Amino acid sequence: MSKKMEHICVNIMKELKLNGRLKVLGELFHYRNNLEDMFRFIWNMPEFHKCVVPDMISSAKSQNEAENLLADGYTAFQNKLYKESLELYNLCIMKAPHAGIALKDNMNVSNEESTKNECLILSSAYARRSELLFELKQYKMCIADIDRVLQYGSSELLELMQNDLQERKNDCLLALKSENENKNKNANVLPVDETKNQAQANELPARDNCKPSLQKNGITSKTNEELLFSYKSPSPPKLAEFNANIPCLSDSLEVKYNPLKGRFIHARRDIHPGEMVLAEEPYMCSPNTKEEVIRNCCCNCLKRCHAPIPCTTCQTVVFCNESCRASAMSSFHHVECQMLPTCISLGIDNNAIVACRLLTKTTFNTLKKIVPQLNMEKIEKTRESQGFDEDGRYISTDYRTIYHLEGNIMDRSMLDIFHKGVKSFLLTKMLLLSKHFFINESKEPIDPDLDDIIMIGALLLNHLMGLPQNIFAVTEFQLNLDSIGEANTQIGIGEGAYSTASLFNHSCNANTMRCNYGNVMVIYAKSFIPVGTELTTCYRNLYSTKETKERRKELQKDYKFLCNCYACLNDWPLIKNLPSSSKISIEKVNLLKDHNFPVDEKVLENQLHEVIEGYSKAFKVNDKEIEILQSAMLKTIEFMDKYVEIPCKEYAVAQIMLKHCFERKASLYCFRRKVVQSTHQEEEETNI
């Protein structure tokens, strides 16, 4: 919890103590079986209303800031500081007034010239950025920016710029055609006409004689750095065959239930390492609110975007394209637009922001219709059938699957419940102040009655209880091209609510692995999983990376259960302490013999030798031959799962490298470390 949120909680405590009502907090426990009663109890406490008064922070556009950033960006461009120039142009576009453009996303465009004149800085910034993107040979992004200028620019600006912009667009199209024809060659594309670019530069507003104020905008100047684009997020793969009742799952899986572990995922047939078993879009996700993420990752799909477009109203978030912006504005962001800057200022965690987005996406009117039915399902349906619709299907785009996720409220302390009560109270007040959430069918603001307020507050409380156990990180894999196999890591850029993936239980020796294609989660098997085996994922740390005692302590604290997976019960050692000599498991061999499988132990020893030899050779292949490494790791894992004593170092490393191979095919961001001016090292983006 942030210091500001702690301060609010402390003030409530002080006020309760001053009024001789501190003991009343204990009554919260009496309402653990009914969150509406719990939130009603909180809402009726005057101390909360006195101490929780959100000061809504404006994140309105700023003409002056945008003008300064545009000038600084152009100066950086003239000095060939291309990375800084791009960052300054992006900030300018985030802050520039966007009069009328909000309507354009919905195809309801005002053609008034006055509206376009208000967008002069925005149009100029897109024009300047297109010039930079052309210089960087990012032709598709350059064309997109040119189209924005042609669409949004005033007649005065277009009179000056249209011919040059159209010529640049044509050059881009020719360059793309040339690239396509010579995709396997290092052919030079069309050069930039410097005379034309300088003439265009003179037609745009800028303070050419001033140095760019990079540091005041949180940007550090770098010398002689070349900016190249290095992010890819390919379309996610599709399941070959999916479960008819749970479409996000492979047909090889089903959901089972027992009273001790609840619902879990079960293999209907043998599953081999590398098999895809789930592909799921989140019901809702949110990027981290850290500046380096929220400025560079799409607010809607979470893909990294080097040349983003902004929200039409606030200067807080960005989008990768107009389609994502329109989707977010019509779904959730039009409500949170006024709320998000306040949430960031207060240090409200991303779980709470996702919880709020779950409601804003679903909408107040829809919630009012379906929540009474969902409440009845909690009473009338067995735990194993909750989340399934009337046709017996578990659809991750259905809010009921999110609503019925486990929250472990009975295992929570009074202090934890109090803190989540404060957050739900604060978010409810902010939704009331936004004037965009509580609306009628005609989308007109209304004054909700008390029961409506209690319903929304209770839903927020429900999600704040459930999300910590059910939310998943949205990640991208970051790869240092100068050190393949070292300093490469999976970085969390946001969180998402994946109701189907939430059905996977935890194991510190999980037999599956997760990758992200943008915000789409794909789960692959990373072990040989025999028919009848439970499929598991790892919520926190694998056995190979952290001691058993520490892992169990963290899981108990954050997920409210004591881990009894095989690795924990047998206290498996860290990877550095694992035995490096693999040997055939007598126990596994005898089990095969008991089931009348023909087993020749000498043959197995020879096969093990061949597997280890192939495993060792695979680490010497060129980085571009990733498929060879992947194939060797798949063979190693499957053979060892069937015949070798586990754990051993080769097995643990093979699983790590297999995950690395699959991450390389998903959302991937590459960089290269380069000595700049011989003494200072900086991260330099590099083409994939």
KOLLUMFI-791468 format. One line per 2 residues: number of its first residue (from 1); for each residue x, z, y of C-alpha. Coordinates in steps of 0.02 Angstrom, whole numbers. Example, Ala and Ser with C-alpha at 12.3 -4.5 7.8 and 13.67 -1.06 7.14 Angstrom:
// residues 2
1> 615/390/-225; 684/357/-53 .
// end
This chain:
// residues 688
1> 0/0/0; 65/-45/174 .
3> 106/88/304; -42/34/412 .
5> -164/51/268; -86/218/222 .
7> -112/273/402; -297/228/392 .
9> -316/327/230; -225/477/302 .
11> -337/475/456; -493/475/347 .
13> -423/623/250; -385/716/412 .
15> -559/683/478; -638/743/315 .
17> -531/900/320; -575/931/502 .
19> -760/920/456; -736/1033/305 .
21> -786/889/190; -623/849/99 .
23> -695/904/-68; -830/773/-52 .
25> -706/640/-110; -716/716/-282 .
27> -896/656/-291; -832/478/-301 .
29> -798/511/-485; -982/541/-517 .
31> -1018/360/-475; -889/274/-586 .
33> -1026/199/-695; -1115/120/-546 .
35> -1008/40/-411; -1157/8/-298 .
37> -1192/194/-294; -1007/227/-263 .
39> -998/106/-117; -1163/170/-46 .
41> -1087/344/-49; -933/280/45 .
43> -1035/178/171; -1139/331/215 .
45> -985/435/259; -965/445/450 .
47> -779/479/432; -752/304/362 .
49> -846/223/505; -746/322/632 .
51> -574/284/558; -597/107/490 .
53> -626/-1/643; -538/-168/614 .
55> -467/-246/771; -491/-431/735 .
57> -332/-522/784; -351/-694/859 .
59> -253/-838/784; -314/-968/907 .
61> -217/-1125/949; -92/-1121/1092 .
63> -62/-1274/1201; 93/-1200/1285 .
65> 177/-1147/1122; 140/-1316/1045 .
67> 215/-1410/1194; 375/-1307/1185 .
69> 391/-1331/997; 364/-1518/1013 .
71> 503/-1530/1142; 620/-1421/1039 .
73> 582/-1523/883; 627/-1684/971 .
75> 789/-1612/1039; 836/-1556/863 .
77> 795/-1732/802; 909/-1810/934 .
79> 1048/-1693/877; 1015/-1747/696 .
81> 963/-1571/646; 828/-1645/536 .
83> 777/-1490/440; 755/-1389/600 .
85> 664/-1534/681; 540/-1544/537 .
87> 509/-1356/541; 479/-1360/729 .
89> 362/-1509/717; 266/-1423/577 .
91> 246/-1266/684; 192/-1372/831 .
93> 57/-1454/725; -2/-1283/665 .
95> -19/-1219/844; -82/-1375/934 .
97> -266/-1377/988; -376/-1470/866 .
99> -534/-1502/968; -660/-1603/871 .
101> -557/-1626/713; -654/-1494/618 .
103> -802/-1612/628; -700/-1760/570 .
105> -663/-1684/401; -850/-1681/372 .
107> -871/-1862/428; -972/-1807/580 .
109> -858/-1871/715; -882/-1864/901 .
111> -810/-2020/982; -796/-1943/1154 .
113> -631/-1987/1234; -621/-1811/1308 .
115> -609/-1741/1132; -463/-1856/1091 .
117> -376/-1811/1254; -380/-1628/1202 .
119> -282/-1679/1047; -139/-1760/1145 .
121> -6/-1636/1088; -68/-1643/908 .
123> -65/-1834/906; 105/-1836/990 .
125> 173/-1714/860; 109/-1822/717 .
127> 190/-1974/800; 356/-1885/820 .
129> 352/-1817/644; 318/-1992/577 .
131> 476/-2049/666; 575/-1909/581 .
133> 496/-1943/410; 541/-2127/426 .
135> 720/-2079/464; 718/-1970/307 .
137> 644/-2115/205; 487/-2016/165 .
139> 378/-2169/185; 215/-2107/109 .
141> 213/-1953/219; 262/-2059/368 .
143> 114/-2175/339; -5/-2025/326 .
145> 55/-1960/495; 39/-2133/575 .
147> -140/-2146/512; -177/-1976/591 .
149> -111/-2035/759; -214/-2194/749 .
151> -368/-2092/705; -350/-1946/826 .
153> -250/-2019/970; -325/-2050/1141 .
155> -341/-2228/1207; -201/-2191/1331 .
157> -81/-2137/1193; -130/-2278/1077 .
159> -105/-2406/1216; 76/-2348/1226 .
161> 106/-2319/1041; -8/-2426/932 .
163> 106/-2577/913; 259/-2472/873 .
165> 163/-2362/752; 90/-2512/664 .
167> 262/-2591/651; 333/-2430/578 .
169> 190/-2423/454; 226/-2602/401 .
171> 410/-2558/380; 358/-2412/270 .
173> 249/-2522/162; 392/-2648/141 .
175> 513/-2508/100; 395/-2437/-31 .
177> 374/-2608/-108; 562/-2628/-113 .
179> 584/-2455/-191; 456/-2496/-323 .
181> 542/-2660/-366; 712/-2576/-376 .
183> 664/-2405/-441; 808/-2403/-565 .
185> 937/-2458/-436; 1012/-2370/-286 .
187> 957/-2509/-168; 960/-2482/19 .
189> 788/-2484/99; 747/-2557/268 .
191> 852/-2485/410; 775/-2397/558 .
193> 770/-2498/719; 851/-2371/834 .
195> 802/-2467/992; 619/-2462/943 .
197> 628/-2276/900; 711/-2233/1066 .
199> 579/-2331/1161; 444/-2237/1066 .
201> 532/-2072/1103; 522/-2106/1289 .
203> 334/-2128/1278; 303/-1955/1206 .
205> 304/-1793/1308; 464/-1695/1284 .
207> 595/-1591/1375; 742/-1699/1324 .
209> 874/-1602/1420; 841/-1432/1345 .
211> 918/-1364/1185; 797/-1321/1044 .
213> 754/-1136/1041; 770/-1126/852 .
215> 804/-941/833; 656/-885/938 .
217> 543/-977/814; 622/-891/665 .
219> 728/-1043/620; 917/-1035/601 .
221> 1019/-1184/660; 1128/-1270/531 .
223> 1263/-1400/562; 1281/-1568/474 .
225> 1144/-1528/350; 1055/-1673/270 .
227> 871/-1645/230; 805/-1724/71 .
229> 639/-1690/-16; 648/-1598/-180 .
231> 478/-1538/-237; 367/-1611/-371 .
233> 205/-1552/-448; 144/-1682/-573 .
235> -35/-1689/-632; -64/-1557/-766 .
237> -75/-1614/-947; -245/-1614/-1031 .
239> -292/-1530/-1194; -301/-1655/-1337 .
241> -450/-1561/-1411; -538/-1417/-1324 .
243> -650/-1278/-1382; -831/-1333/-1356 .
245> -886/-1160/-1297; -729/-1119/-1196 .
247> -669/-1285/-1125; -507/-1216/-1051 .
249> -448/-1168/-1227; -379/-1278/-1363 .
251> -495/-1311/-1510; -365/-1220/-1615 .
253> -416/-1055/-1533; -568/-941/-1528 .
255> -615/-776/-1448; -630/-623/-1560 .
257> -678/-444/-1523; -643/-270/-1589 .
259> -681/-102/-1507; -499/-49/-1493 .
261> -425/-200/-1404; -583/-281/-1336 .
263> -587/-471/-1329; -434/-568/-1385 .
265> -378/-745/-1426; -362/-790/-1610 .
267> -281/-941/-1697; -400/-1045/-1805 .
269> -254/-1142/-1880; -64/-1141/-1878 .
271> 3/-1173/-1702; 177/-1241/-1678 .
273> 301/-1201/-1538; 271/-1312/-1386 .
275> 85/-1340/-1422; -26/-1327/-1268 .
277> -163/-1199/-1295; -242/-1179/-1122 .
279> -261/-1277/-960; -360/-1188/-824 .
281> -394/-1203/-639; -421/-1035/-553 .
283> -592/-985/-492; -498/-939/-335 .
285> -316/-920/-283; -217/-876/-127 .
287> -38/-905/-71; 71/-755/-31 .
289> 56/-705/150; 245/-705/172 .
291> 286/-823/314; 401/-935/212 .
293> 259/-964/87; 103/-972/195 .
295> 187/-1098/312; 245/-1211/171 .
297> 115/-1201/31; -61/-1270/35 .
299> -191/-1135/65; -307/-1222/-58 .
301> -205/-1289/-205; -41/-1191/-172 .
303> 68/-1346/-189; 223/-1347/-80 .
305> 204/-1469/65; 350/-1527/173 .
307> 239/-1612/302; 80/-1508/300 .
309> -77/-1519/405; -152/-1361/481 .
311> -317/-1273/487; -422/-1347/626 .
313> -459/-1176/701; -319/-1052/664 .
315> -130/-1064/661; -108/-958/504 .
317> -119/-1077/355; -77/-1256/308 .
319> -144/-1387/188; -62/-1528/92 .
321> -191/-1659/143; -362/-1685/222 .
323> -452/-1672/55; -384/-1497/21 .
325> -424/-1445/200; -603/-1506/189 .
327> -624/-1418/20; -557/-1252/87 .
329> -654/-1260/251; -818/-1292/162 .
331> -784/-1161/29; -693/-1005/92 .
333> -575/-1030/238; -708/-1049/373 .
335> -752/-866/336; -576/-795/320 .
337> -508/-895/468; -541/-747/584 .
339> -500/-618/451; -334/-676/381 .
341> -223/-636/532; -296/-459/532 .
343> -268/-440/344; -87/-496/364 .
345> -60/-378/511; -129/-230/412 .
347> -23/-276/261; -175/-298/148 .
349> -112/-354/-22; -147/-524/-97 .
351> -262/-450/-230; -381/-396/-91 .
353> -373/-567/-9; -414/-651/-175 .
355> -557/-527/-201; -629/-576/-32 .
357> -608/-761/-70; -703/-740/-233 .
359> -855/-690/-130; -835/-814/12 .
361> -819/-958/-112; -973/-902/-208 .
363> -1068/-874/-42; -1180/-732/10 .
365> -1342/-824/-32; -1285/-867/-208 .
367> -1225/-690/-240; -1391/-619/-182 .
369> -1478/-727/-313; -1364/-699/-462 .
371> -1297/-521/-446; -1457/-435/-506 .
373> -1449/-543/-662; -1264/-505/-688 .
375> -1298/-319/-670; -1430/-332/-806 .
377> -1305/-424/-918; -1189/-274/-906 .
379> -1328/-166/-976; -1408/-283/-1101 .
381> -1263/-387/-1168; -1129/-325/-1285 .
383> -953/-321/-1213; -899/-467/-1321 .
385> -1036/-581/-1253; -1020/-538/-1068 .
387> -961/-687/-965; -1043/-812/-1081 .
389> -1191/-907/-1008; -1362/-938/-1084 .
391> -1293/-1081/-1189; -1154/-972/-1261 .
393> -1019/-1055/-1155; -878/-970/-1060 .
395> -849/-1081/-908; -708/-1027/-791 .
397> -795/-1108/-641; -942/-989/-669 .
399> -932/-831/-562; -1003/-727/-705 .
401> -839/-745/-800; -748/-663/-654 .
403> -883/-532/-627; -872/-468/-806 .
405> -682/-447/-815; -622/-275/-867 .
407> -581/-155/-724; -527/3/-817 .
409> -615/111/-689; -629/259/-807 .
411> -439/268/-816; -412/272/-628 .
413> -363/424/-527; -468/490/-384 .
415> -332/436/-260; -331/258/-329 .
417> -520/246/-318; -514/314/-140 .
419> -384/184/-87; -486/42/-161 .
421> -642/113/-79; -554/105/90 .
423> -503/-76/61; -678/-128/8 .
425> -751/-38/161; -627/-125/278 .
427> -657/-298/203; -846/-275/211 .
429> -833/-232/396; -726/-384/426 .
431> -852/-497/338; -986/-425/452 .
433> -880/-459/606; -837/-637/554 .
435> -1017/-698/578; -985/-835/449 .
437> -1018/-746/285; -1187/-663/308 .
439> -1288/-821/344; -1456/-889/290 .
441> -1494/-1050/196; -1486/-1144/362 .
443> -1310/-1073/388; -1365/-968/536 .
445> -1290/-793/557; -1404/-650/505 .
447> -1399/-461/515; -1393/-408/332 .
449> -1495/-259/279; -1413/-105/202 .
451> -1443/-162/22; -1353/-327/59 .
453> -1205/-235/132; -1197/-117/-17 .
455> -1204/-262/-139; -1057/-351/-57 .
457> -955/-191/-39; -984/-150/-223 .
459> -931/-325/-277; -771/-308/-176 .
461> -741/-139/-257; -774/-214/-429 .
463> -645/-352/-400; -518/-233/-325 .
465> -532/-132/-486; -523/-284/-601 .
467> -401/-404/-519; -241/-302/-542 .
469> -266/-315/-731; -329/-494/-731 .
471> -244/-588/-591; -96/-702/-629 .
473> 48/-759/-522; 50/-942/-469 .
475> 231/-996/-484; 353/-1135/-452 .
477> 519/-1157/-541; 669/-1160/-425 .
479> 822/-1251/-491; 999/-1250/-423 .
481> 1065/-1423/-465; 1245/-1366/-446 .
483> 1221/-1229/-574; 1103/-1287/-711 .
485> 1062/-1140/-822; 1115/-1015/-690 .
487> 1027/-943/-538; 866/-1033/-587 .
489> 707/-935/-583; 518/-940/-582 .
491> 459/-886/-409; 285/-818/-374 .
493> 206/-909/-226; 30/-838/-243 .
495> -101/-764/-358; -251/-835/-446 .
497> -404/-773/-541; -404/-859/-711 .
499> -547/-789/-814; -502/-877/-977 .
501> -316/-836/-970; -370/-655/-938 .
503> -433/-649/-1118; -253/-655/-1181 .
505> -188/-479/-1219; -12/-423/-1178 .
507> 142/-415/-1288; 322/-384/-1236 .
509> 364/-513/-1370; 227/-634/-1318 .
511> 204/-789/-1424; 149/-897/-1275 .
513> 222/-945/-1105; 141/-995/-941 .
515> 183/-1136/-820; 97/-1194/-660 .
517> 57/-1369/-602; 8/-1324/-425 .
519> -125/-1192/-454; -171/-1255/-628 .
521> -108/-1138/-764; -49/-1214/-928 .
523> -7/-1102/-1076; 104/-1162/-1219 .
525> 149/-1081/-1384; 329/-1022/-1386 .
527> 327/-961/-1566; 260/-1023/-1731 .
529> 88/-941/-1736; 9/-936/-1911 .
531> -178/-953/-1933; -267/-788/-1904 .
533> -136/-723/-1781; -178/-656/-1607 .
535> -106/-755/-1461; -26/-648/-1327 .
537> 51/-669/-1155; 173/-559/-1060 .
539> 101/-469/-908; 266/-401/-844 .
541> 438/-396/-928; 491/-464/-1096 .
543> 577/-347/-1218; 741/-442/-1190 .
545> 748/-403/-1003; 700/-219/-985 .
547> 714/-60/-1088; 562/-8/-1190 .
549> 533/156/-1097; 532/70/-927 .
551> 417/-69/-986; 290/50/-1058 .
553> 293/158/-903; 258/8/-789 .
555> 118/-57/-899; 37/115/-907 .
557> 43/131/-718; -16/-44/-671 .
559> -125/-96/-819; -187/73/-883 .
561> -132/54/-1065; 11/111/-1175 .
563> 93/-43/-1251; 103/-36/-1440 .
565> 167/-211/-1471; 291/-236/-1613 .
567> 439/-243/-1493; 391/-77/-1412 .
569> 353/14/-1575; 520/-42/-1647 .
571> 616/-19/-1483; 695/-192/-1486 .
573> 859/-201/-1389; 895/-301/-1231 .
575> 957/-478/-1253; 1137/-428/-1216 .
577> 1130/-305/-1361; 1044/-417/-1488 .
579> 1142/-467/-1645; 1213/-642/-1627 .
581> 1222/-681/-1812; 1058/-748/-1879 .
583> 1018/-714/-2061; 878/-757/-2181 .
585> 743/-623/-2190; 721/-557/-2367 .
587> 551/-488/-2316; 489/-659/-2259 .
589> 559/-746/-2413; 476/-620/-2531 .
591> 311/-641/-2438; 319/-829/-2467 .
593> 358/-801/-2651; 209/-682/-2665 .
595> 99/-825/-2604; 174/-944/-2732 .
597> 271/-1047/-2604; 428/-1124/-2682 .
599> 580/-1048/-2594; 764/-1087/-2627 .
601> 869/-961/-2530; 1027/-1068/-2539 .
603> 933/-1215/-2465; 869/-1101/-2327 .
605> 1047/-1042/-2289; 1104/-1223/-2272 .
607> 954/-1263/-2162; 992/-1112/-2053 .
609> 1171/-1173/-2031; 1105/-1345/-1977 .
611> 980/-1266/-1857; 1114/-1158/-1774 .
613> 1231/-1308/-1762; 1095/-1411/-1677 .
615> 1053/-1263/-1566; 1235/-1248/-1509 .
617> 1257/-1435/-1478; 1100/-1443/-1374 .
619> 1179/-1336/-1238; 1313/-1469/-1211 .
621> 1193/-1611/-1170; 1180/-1687/-998 .
623> 1049/-1605/-887; 949/-1767/-887 .
625> 932/-1757/-1076; 813/-1610/-1065 .
627> 709/-1679/-1209; 857/-1657/-1328 .
629> 873/-1474/-1277; 686/-1449/-1295 .
631> 681/-1527/-1470; 825/-1418/-1530 .
633> 743/-1259/-1463; 576/-1303/-1546 .
635> 662/-1326/-1715; 762/-1166/-1694 .
637> 610/-1060/-1650; 497/-1126/-1788 .
639> 629/-1106/-1923; 675/-931/-1867 .
641> 494/-876/-1854; 468/-929/-2034 .
643> 630/-875/-2119; 749/-773/-2008 .
645> 760/-589/-1962; 692/-563/-1787 .
647> 748/-513/-1658; 915/-601/-1643 .
649> 1006/-674/-1493; 985/-857/-1540 .
651> 797/-836/-1556; 780/-747/-1388 .
653> 889/-875/-1298; 796/-1020/-1381 .
655> 630/-954/-1313; 703/-933/-1139 .
657> 773/-1109/-1141; 611/-1181/-1209 .
659> 518/-1104/-1062; 650/-1176/-947 .
661> 618/-1351/-1019; 430/-1340/-991 .
663> 451/-1266/-817; 558/-1416/-770 .
665> 407/-1527/-805; 286/-1423/-699 .
667> 295/-1370/-516; 480/-1386/-478 .
669> 582/-1356/-321; 767/-1404/-326 .
671> 907/-1357/-208; 1094/-1376/-199 .
673> 1220/-1256/-123; 1343/-1343/-9 .
675> 1485/-1281/101; 1438/-1314/281 .
677> 1584/-1322/406; 1699/-1267/262 .
679> 1660/-1080/275; 1472/-1053/273 .
681> 1360/-1087/123; 1182/-1141/146 .
683> 1044/-1200/31; 1019/-1387/46 .
685> 868/-1475/-21; 908/-1616/-142 .
687> 812/-1758/-222; 749/-1725/-399 .
// end
